[in-house]
Amino acid sequence: MIEMRIVGVRVEMPNQQPVLVLTEVEGNRSLPILIGSAEATAIAMHLQGVRPSRPLTHDLLGHVIAALGHAVSQVRVVDFREGTFYGELAFENGTTVSARPSDAIALAVRVEIPVFVEEAVLADAGIVMGEDGEEAADDAGASGDAVSDEVERFREFLDTISPEDFGGQKP
């Protein structure tokens, strides 16, 4: 498992599709995950320090888990099949519960636990970035000039968005 840092949530143009961006803590790969608007807002608000006066669903989940005497120790993205990411919550006692990565990460930012991704998921869906922020050539000897359309669209998208795109207001 590879530990990841939550870079943030962006909005892909022109479809207005939220994208959660994770980056390796000790590496140069990033993992973009398309997520729903509600989860994107929940993650982005918390990362920006916005705390609602009443608990949101992910806050409630964290409070319920704690009230039952348990703790989630980490969040994992464990699979990528047919364009869909699969995640899980890993509890302190070894129990795991299947979860959408977006919900799991919305909980992770609230209870301040690490996010991990299976190596196979990063190998399949990750984007390798060089030190200069450009896509690096892969191990098969691909040229840096052969950047895929998807990666190029993702870069353009990252250049055009800001936290204000989510419409969240600070209290």
Beta strands, then each sheet from edge to edge (+ up, - down):
strand 1: 2-12
strand 2: 17-24
strand 3: 29-34
strand 4: 72-81
strand 5: 84-91
strand 6: 96-99
strand 7: 115-117
strand 8: 127-128
sheet 1: 6+ 5- 4+ 7+ 1- 2+ 3- 8+
end
